[in-house]
């Protein structure tokens, strides 16, 4: 396995990502858009999820493909971001055909960033507009860190952010991850090294190696405003919804490798899986397992890259990694 050319989820052909941010509110939206509808599934392991249309992603439901997936800040208010995406897709003539109507299928998930120092005293929910803006911005190249759904994200001690990473299997199948890191837990030990260090390629998040110093007796603390890491893993393999759900389930291993603790009662940790179906499976048993393994590695790396790329802003409740460690660690 090796990273793709961009080391982004858009190394999976046929996928684009768009970000929209409101720096005053300190929040934003990220959209994963397919050039065509794609198979999708979801697996939730956190105790406090916030979602839209995820029931449709079960293998026994009528709709088998979606048009886009949405990650948003804003807690329950952020669920409105998917409405803006749906409006934009409908205007473009996309969606599930029902008679002479088109109904875009846009599942989404949210994270809690309402106590991060931004101005939340809005008169009108901003997330529908942000969703439409993110859809319009969708492209194969996009920025990481304090962008999109990661704009106002935090972890226990450091600023969170939007991360992405990719791998190409030996058979040529592409796998990628996209994540908004907003965790109750930590992504580093006592120093600058990331828990995801053993899975790093090159110096994609500093090249610091594994964590060398940590307190194994440390216990999690509950701090307001830090909860939920939401992610998408994707592949160009032809997967069923059931196979895609297994990939989403496997990808949670990557979250557990990169965030300590993860999947807590107060995190809504969730992973979507997307499959464009462009490549047949060389092996019906082994290849889906390899895709799940690669998805977990990509997600761990994407989490570290999101935090490593975060930038400081006024009134941040926690420092960013670069401010704390960049001068001596990167």
Residue pairs with C-beta under 8 A, 6 or more apart in sequence:
1 167
1 168
1 169
1 170
1 294
1 297
2 167
2 168
2 201
3 11
3 165
3 166
3 167
3 168
3 201
3 204
4 11
4 12
4 166
4 167
4 168
4 174
4 176
5 11
6 140
6 141
6 166
7 164
7 165
7 166
7 201
7 204
8 17
8 140
8 141
8 142
8 164
8 165
8 166
8 176
8 178
9 15
9 17
9 32
9 164
9 165
9 166
9 176
9 177
9 178
9 232
9 233
9 234
9 302
10 16
10 17
10 139
10 140
10 141
10 142
10 164
10 176
11 166
11 168
11 174
11 176
12 166
12 174
12 175
12 176
12 234
12 235
12 236
12 274
12 276
13 174
13 236
13 276
13 278
14 34
14 35
14 36
14 38
14 236
14 276
14 278
15 32
15 33
15 34
15 35
15 38
15 140
15 176
15 234
15 274
15 276
16 32
16 33
16 34
16 35
16 138
16 139
16 140
17 30
17 31
17 32
17 33
17 138
17 139
17 140
17 142
17 164
17 178
18 30
18 31
18 33
18 133
18 134
18 135
18 136
18 137
18 138
18 139
18 142
18 148
19 28
19 29
19 30
19 31
19 134
19 137
19 142
19 143
19 147
19 148
19 149
19 162
20 28
20 29
20 130
20 131
20 133
20 134
20 137
20 148
21 27
21 28
21 130
21 146
21 147
21 148
21 151
22 28
22 118
22 126
22 130
22 151
23 151
23 313
24 118
24 119
25 118
25 119
25 120
25 122
25 126
25 152
26 113
26 116
26 117
26 118
26 119
26 151
26 152
26 313
26 315
27 72
27 73
27 74
27 78
27 113
27 116
27 118
27 126
27 127
27 130
27 151
27 152
28 72
28 73
28 130
28 134
28 147
28 148
28 149
28 150
28 151
28 152
29 70
29 71
29 72
29 73
29 78
29 81
29 84
29 127
29 130
29 131
29 133
29 134
29 148
29 149
30 70
30 71
30 72
30 134
30 147
30 148
30 149
30 150
30 162
30 178
30 180
31 68
31 69
31 70
31 71
31 85
31 131
31 134
31 135
31 138
32 68
32 69
32 70
32 71
32 178
32 232
32 234
32 274
33 67
33 68
33 135
33 138
34 66
34 67
34 68
34 274
34 276
36 276
37 65
37 66
37 67
37 105
38 65
38 66
38 274
38 275
38 276
38 277
39 64
39 65
39 239
39 240
39 241
39 244
39 274
39 275
39 276
39 277
40 57
40 65
40 66
40 69
40 107
40 241
40 244
40 272
40 273
40 274
40 275
41 57
41 59
41 241
41 242
41 244
41 245
41 247
41 248
41 272
41 273
42 51
42 54
42 57
42 107
42 109
42 245
42 248
42 270
42 271
42 272
42 273
43 245
43 248
43 249
43 251
43 252
43 270
43 271
43 273
44 51
44 54
44 268
44 269
44 270
45 252
45 255
45 262
45 263
45 269
45 270
45 271
46 228
46 229
46 263
46 264
46 267
46 268
46 269
46 270
47 263
47 264
47 265
47 266
47 267
47 268
48 112
48 227
48 228
48 265
48 266
48 267
48 268
49 109
49 228
49 268
49 269
49 270
50 75
50 76
50 78
50 79
50 109
50 110
50 111
50 112
50 228
50 268
51 79
51 107
51 108
51 109
51 110
51 270
52 70
52 79
52 82
52 106
52 107
52 108
52 109
53 82
53 105
53 106
53 107
53 108
54 107
54 109
55 61
56 63
56 66
56 105
56 107
57 66
57 107
57 241
57 245
57 272
58 241
59 240
59 241
59 242
59 245
63 96
63 105
64 241
65 105
66 105
66 106
66 107
66 274
67 89
67 94
67 95
67 104
67 105
67 106
68 85
68 89
68 104
68 106
68 135
69 106
69 107
69 108
69 232
69 272
69 274
70 81
70 82
70 85
70 106
70 107
70 108
70 109
70 131
70 134
71 108
71 109
71 110
71 111
71 148
71 149
71 178
71 180
71 230
71 231
71 232
72 78
72 79
72 81
72 82
72 108
72 109
72 110
72 111
72 127
72 130
72 131
72 149
73 110
73 111
73 113
73 149
73 151
73 152
73 153
73 180
73 182
74 80
74 81
74 110
74 113
74 114
74 126
74 127
75 110
75 111
75 112
75 113
75 114
76 110
77 125
77 127
78 108
78 110
78 111
78 127
79 108
79 110
79 127
80 125
80 127
80 128
80 131
81 108
81 110
81 127
81 128
81 130
81 131
81 134
82 106
82 107
82 108
82 131
83 128
83 131
84 127
84 128
84 129
84 130
84 131
84 132
84 133
84 135
85 104
85 106
85 108
85 131
85 132
85 134
85 135
86 95
86 104
86 106
87 128
87 132
88 131
88 132
88 135
88 136
89 95
89 104
89 106
89 135
90 102
90 103
90 104
93 102
94 102
94 104
95 101
95 102
95 103
95 104
95 105
96 102
96 103
96 104
96 105
107 272
109 230
109 268
109 270
109 272
110 228
110 230
110 268
111 149
111 153
111 180
111 182
111 227
111 228
111 229
111 230
111 268
112 182
112 225
112 226
112 227
112 228
112 268
113 151
113 152
113 153
113 154
113 182
113 225
114 120
114 225
115 224
115 225
115 317
116 152
116 153
116 154
116 225
116 316
116 317
117 152
117 314
117 315
117 316
117 317
118 152
118 315
134 148
142 148
142 164
143 162
143 309
144 150
144 161
144 162
144 163
144 164
144 305
144 306
144 309
145 161
145 162
145 163
145 306
145 308
145 309
145 310
145 311
146 159
146 161
146 162
146 309
146 310
146 311
146 313
146 320
147 161
147 162
148 162
148 180
149 162
149 180
149 230
150 160
150 161
150 162
150 163
150 180
150 181
150 182
150 306
150 310
151 162
153 159
153 160
153 161
153 162
153 180
153 181
153 182
153 306
153 310
154 160
154 182
154 225
154 226
154 317
154 318
155 181
155 182
155 183
155 184
155 185
155 186
155 187
155 226
155 259
155 307
155 318
156 183
156 184
156 185
156 186
156 220
156 221
156 223
156 226
156 318
157 186
157 188
157 318
158 186
158 187
158 188
158 307
158 310
158 318
158 319
158 320
158 321
158 324
159 307
159 310
159 312
159 316
159 318
159 319
159 320
159 321
160 180
160 181
160 182
160 183
160 229
160 306
160 307
160 310
161 180
161 181
161 306
161 307
161 309
161 310
161 320
162 178
162 179
162 180
162 181
162 306
162 309
163 177
163 178
163 179
163 181
163 301
163 302
163 303
163 304
163 305
163 306
163 307
163 309
164 176
164 177
164 178
164 179
164 302
164 305
164 306
165 176
165 177
165 204
165 298
165 299
165 301
165 302
165 305
166 174
166 175
166 176
166 177
166 298
167 174
167 175
167 176
167 294
167 297
167 298
168 174
168 175
169 175
169 287
169 290
169 291
169 294
171 282
171 287
171 290
172 279
173 235
173 236
173 237
173 279
173 287
173 290
173 291
174 235
174 236
175 233
175 234
175 235
175 291
175 294
175 295
175 298
176 233
176 234
176 235
176 298
177 231
177 232
177 233
177 234
177 251
177 254
177 295
177 298
177 299
177 301
177 302
178 231
178 232
178 233
178 234
178 302
179 229
179 230
179 231
179 232
179 299
179 302
179 303
179 306
180 229
180 230
180 231
180 306
181 187
181 229
181 259
181 303
181 306
181 307
182 226
182 227
182 228
182 229
182 230
183 226
183 227
183 228
183 229
183 259
183 262
183 267
183 269
184 220
184 222
184 223
184 226
184 227
184 261
184 264
184 266
184 267
185 220
185 259
185 260
185 261
185 262
185 264
185 267
186 195
186 259
186 260
187 194
187 195
187 196
187 258
187 259
187 303
187 304
187 307
188 194
188 195
188 211
188 307
188 321
189 195
189 211
189 212
189 213
189 214
190 213
190 214
190 215
191 211
191 212
191 213
191 325
191 329
192 206
192 208
192 321
192 324
192 325
192 328
192 329
193 208
193 209
193 210
193 211
193 212
193 213
194 200
194 205
194 206
194 208
194 211
194 258
194 304
194 307
194 308
195 211
195 257
195 258
195 259
195 260
195 300
195 304
196 205
196 254
196 257
196 258
196 300
196 301
196 303
196 304
197 208
197 209
197 210
197 211
197 304
198 210
198 257
199 254
199 257
199 297
199 300
199 301
200 207
200 209
200 301
200 304
201 301
203 330
204 301
204 304
204 305
205 301
205 304
205 305
205 307
205 308
206 308
206 329
206 330
207 330
208 329
208 330
220 261
220 264
222 266
225 317
227 266
227 267
227 268
228 267
228 268
228 269
228 270
229 255
229 259
229 262
229 267
229 269
229 303
230 268
230 269
230 270
230 271
231 251
231 255
231 270
231 271
231 272
231 299
231 302
232 271
232 272
232 273
232 274
233 247
233 248
233 251
233 271
233 272
233 273
233 274
233 295
233 298
233 299
234 273
234 274
234 275
234 276
235 247
235 273
235 274
235 275
235 276
235 291
235 295
236 275
236 276
236 277
236 278
236 279
237 275
237 277
237 278
237 279
237 280
237 281
237 287
237 288
237 291
238 275
238 277
238 278
238 279
238 280
238 281
239 247
239 273
239 275
239 277
239 281
239 288
239 291
243 275
243 288
244 273
244 274
244 275
245 273
246 288
246 292
247 273
247 275
247 288
247 291
247 292
247 295
248 271
248 272
248 273
248 295
249 271
249 292
250 292
250 293
250 295
250 296
251 271
251 273
251 292
251 295
251 296
251 298
251 299
252 263
252 269
252 271
252 296
253 296
254 295
254 296
254 297
254 298
254 299
254 300
254 301
254 302
254 303
255 262
255 263
255 269
255 271
255 299
255 300
255 303
256 262
256 263
257 296
257 300
258 299
258 300
258 301
258 303
258 304
259 303
262 269
263 269
271 299
273 295
281 287
281 288
307 320
307 321
308 321
308 322
308 330
310 320
310 321
310 322
311 320
311 322
312 319
312 320
312 322
312 323
322 330
